[in-house]
Amino acid sequence: MLVGPKQTRMRKGSASKLHYGAEFSLSNVPLLSKGISSCPLLADVTPAVKPSSALAIRSIEISRNSDPTAAPGLCPVSDDQAVTTLISANRSWRAEIGLHGAQDQDALVRATTGGPLECVVGDVREVAASTDGPPFVNATLIVLDWQHSTARISTSITGLPPVFLFRSNQGTCLSSPFLPRRAEGALQPDPDGIADMLRWGHPIDGRTLFQDLTTAAANSTLEISVSGEIAIRANPEWMIPDLYGLSREELVREQLAAFGTAAERFTAENAFVSLTGGLDSRASLVALLRAGHRMPCITMAGSPESLDARLAAEYCRAQDIPHHTLLLDERFRARLPALLMRTAELTGGVGSLGQTADLYLYETLAQAFGTRISGNLGNQVGRGGFESLGAYQPFAEVFSSEIRQRLAARPLVPWFVPRLAHDYADTLFCQEVHFWSIPNYVVGSSQALQLTPYADRRLLSLSKAAFAHDPELRRPSRKMLRDRDVRHRTFGTPRRHSFQRQFIAQNDQRGRAVPLNWGWRAAGGWSLRGRMYALASAVDAAMIKVGSQPGVLQPIARWTSARLKHRSALAVWPALITGCLREVVLDTVASQSVRDARVFEPKSLEALLKRHFNGSQDQHLTVVRAFELALGISARATRAQQKPAL
């Protein structure tokens, strides 16, 4: 049977890279949830040989085989030819392989003949283009040597697509990129994962909201032995050597070449570009156009007046390519309750509110596209930026005493800031991207293949070398990172240090006059019209914030934001929570499965909800966190109740 990960003896003088951020230690916060341990870096661990013909798959789940009569090899699951089961020769484990379509069934049969099955969740073209083998950036490599009853999973540098581990009395199962189907029912909440989410918006260090459900570390290898034991080992350094000797100018030139090459491996077939008004997605689109890939662009917006919608539409007109703006209007609001339950089921509750926008996008597209190409990772690769600098202080009294204790142990600063001085790039790429992106990646992967030209190992290695030349990054702080982000939005990263700006300036003639972000242009200079767009959006954002708080300014702020057509936000969540979602919130937190989980102090929560909904006290942050936690618990319990009898 599949058992929990076994511990391997550490070689003298080595250190475990799976122990996230040892320099930021909280004595009462375990590195991984109970029952899942990690193995130290072994000096003799080497990457697997590059696969010659890896098969692209949609998903995989490996678990103990409970049917001793099952024949080894491939066998279809029920009538769904898009899912196939592979049984190991000794019948110890089974792998349920989700295909992109029933048409891939023949390819799977061919791939399992004559040797181990090599398959990829994520960007199979990145794997095919590699000359070094794993780790990759946007690809999880799975090698199923079913004839010898062993298996190996290599996670990516970013930990995306994610690999989940779920431990129960039936053994440990592994899955990617979705939560294991077996992780359902009355799962035991993890106070540490919950405290992470309350403080930082998402769990960190491999945790989820549930004790026996964890994520594998980025840049690691999971091996299943003949006996069914799972060993987890950290891979060697992912950085491509001999780049630190390059000057900053040389690094930018190499980044330009690597970025263009990465975009060339994509195809426009059945794909769309997720385009905003920012630098990252603009550079992605320019790279695709340079490679000869013309495809439609889609922008999500809360209003036709939004900065993203205006800039994206203007740029697409200049390039003469189709552009569509998807408005999160009353149709989105009508679909919210159903969308919430689906996102909670996919993410385990984390980020389920915000992910409804992406799910609505795919639902509206009605499977018209199979691939989404975006500017994801551009913020990190291009300028060493982070997605969120938030550290939140919810009203702790509504949560159980154990959760309150764990929350108090977490400092009111972004979790990654103390770790950056140790290794800026590893903290950024292997941890922050991994932990923050899991909900978005899982929801997106349920509908389409998620691609970005920034997901390239050489490009990440060049960025890591470039960070070493940046004096500002040698003493990272929350204030420095925030100031850096504001400067980028307002003026742009200095062109001489930005391969993205230089790439656009060199390869885009037709759209070079269209501004970015808050009105600046990639080639230099700025647009008065773009500045005015940005100013209106900034005023609207301020008015939405003021309008969500009780006081004499509230009606004025709401009136002003309405006149500006709510152009700064995809959705005005404070108004949605107190409006169309009010009953959903109250019903969810009061459900039996949530009460049984004992994560809340019922009387305190009831009083807080009453104050928030009657308008006497703004507790939006706490309400949202409590709602998402309750959604995660409820979705797991509901999934178990709806499971058909075998």
N, C-alpha and C positions, 0 to 999 in steps of 0.2 A: 504494500500500500504506500501511497505518498504520505510521508511523515513530515514533520516540521524541519526547517533548515538546520543542518548540523553545524556545530562550531569546529573550525579548523585551527590547529595550533598556530600561533603567530611566530614567524621567524624573528629571531633576536634582532633588534634594531629597526624592525619595520613598523609601519603604522597603518591603522585601518582607515582607508579613505571612505568607507561606508559609514563611519561614525561622523555624521554631519556636524561640522562646526564645533569641534571639541573645545575651541577657545572660548566659546559662549556656552558655559555649562550652567545648568540649573539643577541643583542636586536632587530635587524631587521630580524632575521631568525625565522619563526614560527616553532614550534615543529612538526606539521603535516600540510599537505597541506590544503588549504582553503576548508571549507565545511565538514571536518572530524575532530571530536574532540574525546578525550579519557576521560574515567572515572577514578576517583581515586580508590585506593585500599580500599576495604571495609573490616572491621574487621570480619564481619560475612559471608564473601564469602568462601565457602568450595569447594573442588574439587568434581567433579561428581563421582558417584559410578562407579567402574570399570565395563565395559561392559562384559557380559558373552560370547557373540558370535558375536562380531563386524564383519561386512562384509568388506572385502578389496575392495575398488573401485579405479578407475584410476583418476577420477576428479569429481568436483561438482561445480555447479553454481546456486545460489539462487537469485531470483529476484521477483519483483511484478508480480502477475498473471493478465494479461490484458484480459483474456477470461472468462467472467462471466458465460459462459455456460459449462465450462470444469468440468468434473466429478471429485470429490475428489478421491484421491488414485493414483495408478499407471496407467500410460498409455504410450505406446511406442511412440517414436518420429520418424515419417515417417517410413522408412523401416530399419533403423539402430538399430538392436537389441542390440548393444553395448552401446546405450544411451537411458535412460528411464527418463520420467518426473514423478515426484510425486507432486500432487496438495494438498495443505492443505485443511482441512475440511471446513473452512470458505472461501476458494478460494482466500485468500489474497496473498499467495506466491506460487511459483513453484520452485522445485529443479530439475535441469537437471543433472542426475547422469550418469557419464561415467564409464562403466564397463571395466574390463581387457579383456573381450571377451564375445561374445553372450552366451557362455556356463554358464555365471554367472547369466543369467536372472532368472532362476528358484530359485536360492539362494536368489536373491533380492525379489522375490515374497514371498517366505517363511519368509524372515526377516521382511516384513512389516505387517505381520498378527499377531495380538494379542498384539501389543504394539508399542512403538517408534522404529524407524529404527536407529540402531547404526552402523555407517560405519567409515572406516579409510582410509585416503589418506596417503600413506607412508608405514611404516613397521608394518603390522598388527601383526606379531609375537612378536614384542616388547610389543604391547598392551596386547596380550594374556598372556605373561609371567609376566606381572606386577601384583603385589599384592596391589598396592596403588592407581591405577587409574592415571589420568592425574595430572601434565603434563608429557609428554613423551619427547623423544629427536628427533626422526625421524618419528613422526606420528602426524597427525592432526585428532582429534576425532570429528565427527559430529553426533549429536543426533537429528533426525527429528521426533518430536512428531506430526505428521501430523494430527492425530485425534483430538488433542487439539490445533492445528494451532500454535505451538511454535517450536523453533529450538535453538540449542546451538552448538557453535563451540569452541573447546579448542585448542589453538595453542600450539606448542611445546616449550621446553626450548630454542631451537635454532631458533625458528620461521620457521623451515623447516619441511614439505613442506609449502611454503608461502601461506598466505591468503590475497587476494586482495579485496579492496573495491573500487567500481566505482560509483560516484554520478552524476546523470543527472537529467533532468527535469521529468524523469519518475520514479525517486526514486533511492535508493541505491541498488546495487547488490553486492553479495559476491561470490568469486570463489577461488578454490584451486585445483591443484597447478599452474594453468595457468591463464593468464590475462583474464578477462571477455570478452566474445565475443562481448558484447555490447560496450566495450571501443574501439571504432573505429571511423574513420572519422577525421574531423579537430579538434582534441582535443587541448585544450588550454595549451601551454607549461607552466611548472612551473619553474620560474627563479631560485628558491632556489634549486630544484632538479637538474637543469642543472649546477648551480654553484658547487654543491656538486660533480657532476661527473667530472667537469673540474679540481677541486682541488684534489680530492681523487680517481677518477676512477669509482665511483658509488655513487648514492644518499644514504643518511643516514636518520635516524629518521623517517622512514615510508614514505619518499617521493619517487616519481618516476620522470620521465621527464615531467609528465603531472599533471596539478593542481588537477583534480578531480579523479585521480587514486592514491591510497595509499596502503600501506601494513599494516596489523594488527601487533601489537607488539608481540614479543615472550612472552610466558608464560602468556597469557591473555585469557579471555573468551568473546565471542560475543554471545549475546542472542537476539533472535527475539521474540517479544511478540505477543499476540493474535491480537493486533491492528496494528502490522507490524513495530513497533519501534525497532531500533537496539541499544542495550546498550553494551558498551565495558568496561570490568572491568579487572584489573590486578589480577592474581592469587596470593595466598600466596607464601611464600618462597619455592623454589623447592628443596633446599638442604635437603638431608636426615639427620636428627639430630643425635647427639651423635658421630660424626666422628672427631670433632676438638680435642678430648681428646687423639686420637691415636698419637703415635710417627711417625716420618717419615718412619722408617723401617716397622712399622706395617701397615702404609698406603700403602706402596709398596706391601706388601704381600696381602692385601685386593684387590688392583688393579689387581694383577696377577690372583686372583680367579675370580673377576668380569669380566675381559676381556675374560678369557676362557669360562665362562658361557654364555656370550653374543654371542660368535661365535657358540656355540652349538645349538642355536635356528634357525640357518640358514639351508638351504638345497642347495645341489649342482644341483638340477634339473633346467635345462634351464638357468644356470647362468655362468658367467665368472668373473674372477678377473682382475681388472685393476692394473697391476703391474709396478712399476718403480724400480729404483735402490736405493730408499730411505728406511728409517727405518719403516715408517708408513705402507706402503703397504706390506712390507716384514713381519712385525709382524701380520698383518691381515691374510696373507696367511698361516703363521705358525699356527695361532689359528684355521683356517679352517681345515688344515691338521690334527692337533691334534684331532679335533672333528670328523674326518673320512670323511671330505668333500674334495674330489679331483675334481678339475675342471680346464678347460683350462685358461691360462693367456694370456693377450693381453697388449702390450706396444706400445704406440704411439711415434713416433720419426721422426725427420726431416732427419735423416741419419742413415744407419746401424752402423755407428761408434759412435753413441751417447752413453753417459755414461749409461743412463737408459736402452737402448736396450741391451748393452753388459752385464750389471750386471743382468738384469732380465732373459735374455736367459741362462746365466751361472747358475743361481740359479735353474731355471726350469729343466735344464739338470741334476743337482745334485739330484733333487727330482723325476726325471723321470715323469714329467707331461708336457702336451702339452704347447708350447709357440709360439705365433705369434707376429711379429713386423709389425705394420701398418705404412708404410712410407707416410709422407705427401709430395708426389712427384708431378710430372706433372699432374697426374690425379686429385689430390686435387686442384691444381692451376686452372685446367680447370673447376672445379665445383664451384670455389669460388663465382662468382656472384650470382648463384642460392642459394648457402648455406647462403650467407650474407642476402638475403632477408628473408629467412626462420628464421634465428636466430634473426633478427631484429623484425620480427613479434612475435616471442615467448618471447623475453626479453623486448620489448619496446625500443630497441636501445642500452641499457646498455650492454657493454661487447660483443656486437654482433660480432666483428671481431675475438676475441679469441675463442668464442664458436663454430666457424665453424669447428674447429678440432674435437670436440666431435661429432658434427652432422655428419661429414664425417665418423667417426668411425662407428656410427650406420648404416649409409647408406651402408657402405661397408659390414657390417655384415648381411645386408638384413633380419633383424628380426630373425636371427638365435638364439638369446638369449632374454629372457624376463627380466633378472635381471643382474645388474652390481654391484659387490661388490668391494669396494675400501678401501683405507686408509684414506679417508676423516675424519676430526676431530682429526686424530692422532697427528698432529702438536700442536693443542690446548690442547688436553687432556694429551698428553704425557709430554709436557714441557712448556705449557703456551705460545706457539708461535703464531704469527700473520701471515696472508697470505701476507700482503703488508704493508710496512712502507713508502709508497710513499706519497708525497705531491707535486703536480705538479704546474708549473707556465706557462700555455699556453699564447700565444700571444693574450691578452685580446681584442685588438682593433678590432678584426674581429667579436666580438659578440655585441649584442645590449647594449645600455647604461644601461638598467635595470640589465641585466646579469652581466655586468662589475661591477656594484655597489655591487651586491650580492657576486661576486667572491672576491672583495677587502675586504669584511667583514670576510672572512675565512682565518685564519692564515695558514702560510706555514709550518704546522706540521701535522702529522697524527691526524685525528679528535679524536681518542680514547685515546691518551696519557694523556690529562688532566683528563679523566674520570677514569683512572685505579686506582688512589690512593683511590677513593671512594669505589669501589668494583671491584677488578681485575677480578674475575671469571665471575661475571654478565656482565661486559663490554665485556669480551671475548666471552662467550658462547651465551649470549642473544642479543648482538648487532653486534659485528664484524663478527661473523660467519653468522649471519642472513643477514646483509646488503651486505656483500661481496659475499655470495654464491648464492643469488637468481638467477642470470642469468644462472649459471651452473646447478643448480638444476632443473630449469624450462626446459631447453633444454634437459637435461638427462631424465627427467620424460616423455617427449613427446615420448620417444623411449623405455624406460625400467625402471623397478623399481630400485631405487637408495638405496643401503644398505651399511652399514659399521658397523663392530663390536664395534667401539668406541661410537656408539650412544646408550648409556646405562645410565640411570639416576644415578645408584649407582656409576658407573665409573666416571661420571662428578662430583658427590658429593665428591668422594674421591680425585679427582684432586683439587677441590676447597679447601678442607682441607689441601692438600699438598702444595698449593700455600702459605698458611699462614705460613708454616715452611721455606719458601725460602726467605732469607734476601734480595736477589737481587731484588725481586719483590715488596719490600716495598717502594722503590723509583724509580718507573718506569720512563724511559725516552726513547726517540727514539734511542739514542746512545747505551744504555744498551740493548735494544731489538735487535738491529742490531748485536752488539758484541756477544750476546747470540746465535743468529742464525748462525753466522760464526763459532763459537766454535763447535756447534753441527755438522755442515757440515764437519768441518775439523777433529775433534777428537771424536765427539759423546758426548751426554749428559752423565755425570758421571754414571757409571753402577749402583752404589749403590742407585741412586735416580731415575733410569729409569726402570719402570716396563716393557717397551717394550724390552729393551736389555736383561733383566733378563728372560723374557718370551721366547725369541728366544734361549738364552743360555741353558735354561732348557728343551726345547721341540724340538730342532732342532739339530740332529746329522749329517744328510746327507749333509746339506747345510751350516754348520757353518763356513766353510773356505771361503765362497764367501763373499767378502767385501761389505760394504754399503757406500753410499754417496761418500765421497772423499777418500775411501780406508781403513777405519777402520772396525773392525769386532765387532759384537754384544757381543761376549764373551770376547773380549779384544784383543789387538794387532792390527796390521795393515798389509795391503798387498802392496808390492812395485808395483805390476801390477795395482792395484786399484788406487794408487797414481798417476801413470803415465797417466791412463785414465782421472783422474780428472784434472790433469795439462793441458792436451791437450784440454779439454773442457773449462777450464778457459781462456786459450790463445785464443781459437776460439771466446768465448764471447767478449773478449776485442777487437779482430780484427773486429767483426761484428759492434761493437759500433763505432770504429774509421772509418771503411769503409763506414758508413752511413753519415759521415760529410765531407763537401768539404775541400780540403787541399792537401798538397804534400804527406801526408801519406796514402791518400785514396786508390790509386791503389795497394800499397804494402799490406795494410790491407786486401783488397778484395782478392788479390792473395793468401795470407797466409790462410785466412778463407776457400777459395776454396780447397786448398791443404789439409786442415783439414776436408774437407767434411761437413762443417757447422754442426758439431756434437753437438753443445751446445743448439740449438734452435729448437723448433718444426717447426717454420716457420720464415724466415727472412722477417719480415713485412715491414721494410723500402724499401727493394727491390721490394716486391710485390705491395706496394702502388704506387711506381713510375713506375712500370712495367705493369703487367697484369690488375691491378685495377685502373689505372689512369683514363680511360674514365668513369668507374663506379663512381669514386669519383666525377668527374666533373659533370656528368649528375645528380647525386643524389642531390648534394648541390644546383644545379641550377633548380631543379624541381619546378613546380608551388606550390605544397603543402608546400614545404620548404620555398619558398619566402613568401607565405601567412602567415606563422607562425611568421615571423618577429623576428627571434632569431639571425640573422646575420646582420652585416653592409656589404651590398653586395660589394661595391667597395673595402673595406679593405680586404675582404675575397678573392675576385678575384685577387688582387695584391699579397697576400700571396701565393695563390696557384700557381701563375705564377712563383714567386721566387723559391718556393720549387721544382716545376717540371722541371724548367730549370737548377737546380743544383746550383744556386747562393746563396741559403740560406737554411739550414736544419730546417724545421719546422714540422718534423714528428709528434711530440706529438700533436700539434694544429690541424694538418690535420686529424689525427686519431679521435680526440675528435669531431671535426666538422662533420666528416663523419658519426660517430656512432649516433650523435644527428640527423643528416639529415636522416639517415636510419630509426630511430625510428619514426620520423614524417611521412616519406614517406610510411612506412609499414602500419601504422594505416590508412592513407588515402587510400592506395591501397586496403586494406582489405575491407573497406566500399564500394568502387567502384565495387569490385568483388562479393559482397554479393548478392545472388540470391533473386529475388522478391518473396514475400510471397503470 
